[in-house]
Amino acid sequence: MGVLEISSFSSLPSIWSNNIWRSHFPIKGNQGRVLAMASTVDAEHMTKSKQRLTGDQFIRPHLRKLSPYQPILPFEVLSTRLGRKPEDIIKLDANENPYGPPPEVLEVLGSMKFPYVYPDPESRRLREALAEDSGLEAEYILAGCGADELIDLIMRCVLEPGDKIVDCPPTFTMYEFDAAVNGADVIKVPRKPDFSLNLELIMDAVEKEKPKCIFLTSPNNPDGSIINDEDILKILDLPVLVVLDEAYIEFSGIESKMKWVKKHENLIVLRTFSKRAGLAGLRVGYGAFPSSIIQYIWRAKQPYNVSVAAELAACAALQNSTYLEKVKDALVQERGRLYELLKSVPFLNPYPSHSNFILCEVTSGMDAKKLKEDLAKMGVMIRHYDKKELKGYVRISVGMPEHTNILMNCLRSLS
Ligand SMILES: Cc1ncc(COP(=O)(O)O)c(C=O)c1O
C-alpha cells in the first residue's frame, strides 16, 4: 500500500471525485442517482447527498460489527450511586492492589520537576530498573501504557485482518476484544473443567487453523490456575507466536519466564505494575520480547505511550522492593484465609488460586448476579460472570483482612 498525494483537489475532474466517492461509500438504488447528479455540481442535490451521508460509513467494516463498549463505572460515580463515600466501598471486583504503591511514589509524583516536557520515548530509566528487577537485559524490554496497550500493539504488528489467534476461555477478555478491533478471527479452545489448558485441542487447532498467535495467561484470570513449564514448552514447539501474560505472576511464587525470550524466538512475556505495585490508575505495563520481534514493536509504538508520571512512579516503586514484597506476602496470606472462609459459605464453591483473586461457583440455587447486586447494596463490589463458560460464577479479589471480614459478614447475612 502506498500514499497518494493530491496537491490540488480542485483540479480533479468531477467524474473522478465521484468515482472516489463511490469506491469509498458503495451506493445502492436511489442513492446512486442522487450522487450522480451531485457530480454535476448542483448545489441543491449536493446538500441532499450530504444529508444521506452518515458517520458510520467512514468506519472500517469489521469495526461496525463490534459490540458496543461497556464502560465500568468510575469510582466517584459508583460512590454516588451507592450513596457511600469512596473510602467506604470495599472494591473486590477488579483485582486491584488495595495497599497501593510504596510511599515514595506519591513523594516523587508530588515533586515532579518537568511535567511540561514530553516523556522519554524509550522509557530508559524504567527499562534499566526493570532489567535489574527481572535479570533480563533492558534491550529485550519495552514498556507500555499498561499490559493492555502491549496486547493491542502486538496484535497490530502481527495480525492482518482475517488472520487468526487462539484464545483459551475462560480467560482475560481483552485478547478477544483486541482481536476483533484488529480484524482477526478468534479460534476458541476452551479450558478443561478444572481450568487447565486442553493441549491436544490447542495442537489440533494450530495444525488445522494455522493461527498467527496464541494468548496464554498464567496465573489465569479469572480462576487463578497456572500453566506448568512442560505445557508451555510443548506450545512453544508449535509454529505459532506465544504471548504469555504474567500479569499476576508475583502472587504465584513462580519465577517469571521473561528470560526465556532469549531462547525462544516465538515467545513474548507480558507483565504489569497494576497488581504488584498498586499502580493500576497510572497505567504501566511491560513486555519481554525476542530481539527479532522487539525492533518492530519499537517502530509501531506511539512515542509517548508511557507518561512522565507513570515512569517516575514505576521507578520509585521498584526502588522499594521491601514494600512490594511485604504487600505481596500480605495478599498471599489473606488469599489463604479468604479461601478457607469462602469454603464455609453454604452457597459458594471456591477454587484454589495462585493469584490475588478467588473464583467461586455459586451453588444451592443462589443467583450469581443477584448475589453481586445484594453485596453492592451493602458496599461490597465483586465481579459476576454471565458468559457461557462461567455462567453462575463470581470472582472475588483478595483485599486487606478488614475487607475480608466485612465481606464475610455480608455473605453470612445472605445465608
Ligand atoms: C490477565 C491480565 N492481563 C493484563 C491485564 C491488564 O493489565 P494493565 O493494567 O497493565 O493493563 C489484566 C488486568 O486485569 C489482566 O487480568
The ligand as an SDF file (V2000), in Angstrom:
LIG
                    3D

 16 16  0  0  0  0  0  0  0  0999 V2000
   -4.5590  -11.2820   32.6720 C   0  0  0  0  0  0  0  0  0  0  0  0
   -4.4570   -9.8030   32.5960 C   0  0  0  0  0  0  0  0  0  0  0  0
   -3.5820   -9.2550   31.7500 N   0  0  0  0  0  0  0  0  0  0  0  0
   -3.4440   -7.9310   31.6510 C   0  0  0  0  0  0  0  0  0  0  0  0
   -4.2310   -7.0810   32.3990 C   0  0  0  0  0  0  0  0  0  0  0  0
   -4.1240   -5.6020   32.1880 C   0  0  0  0  0  0  0  0  0  0  0  0
   -3.0590   -5.0660   32.8770 O   0  0  0  0  0  0  0  0  0  0  0  0
   -2.7750   -3.4980   32.8210 P   0  0  0  0  0  0  0  0  0  0  0  0
   -3.4960   -2.8820   33.9680 O   0  0  0  0  0  0  0  0  0  0  0  0
   -1.2780   -3.4160   32.9460 O   0  0  0  0  0  0  0  0  0  0  0  0
   -3.2610   -3.0010   31.5050 O   0  0  0  0  0  0  0  0  0  0  0  0
   -5.1560   -7.6010   33.3010 C   0  0  0  0  0  0  0  0  0  0  0  0
   -5.9830   -6.6860   34.1040 C   0  0  0  0  0  0  0  0  0  0  0  0
   -6.8240   -7.0090   34.8730 O   0  0  0  0  0  0  0  0  0  0  0  0
   -5.2810   -8.9890   33.3880 C   0  0  0  0  0  0  0  0  0  0  0  0
   -6.1860   -9.5570   34.2020 O   0  0  0  0  0  0  0  0  0  0  0  0
  1  2  1  0
  2  3  1  0
  2 15  2  0
  3  4  2  0
  4  5  1  0
  5  6  1  0
  5 12  2  0
  6  7  1  0
  7  8  1  0
  8  9  2  0
  8 10  1  0
  8 11  1  0
 12 13  1  0
 12 15  1  0
 13 14  2  0
 15 16  1  0
M  END
$$$$
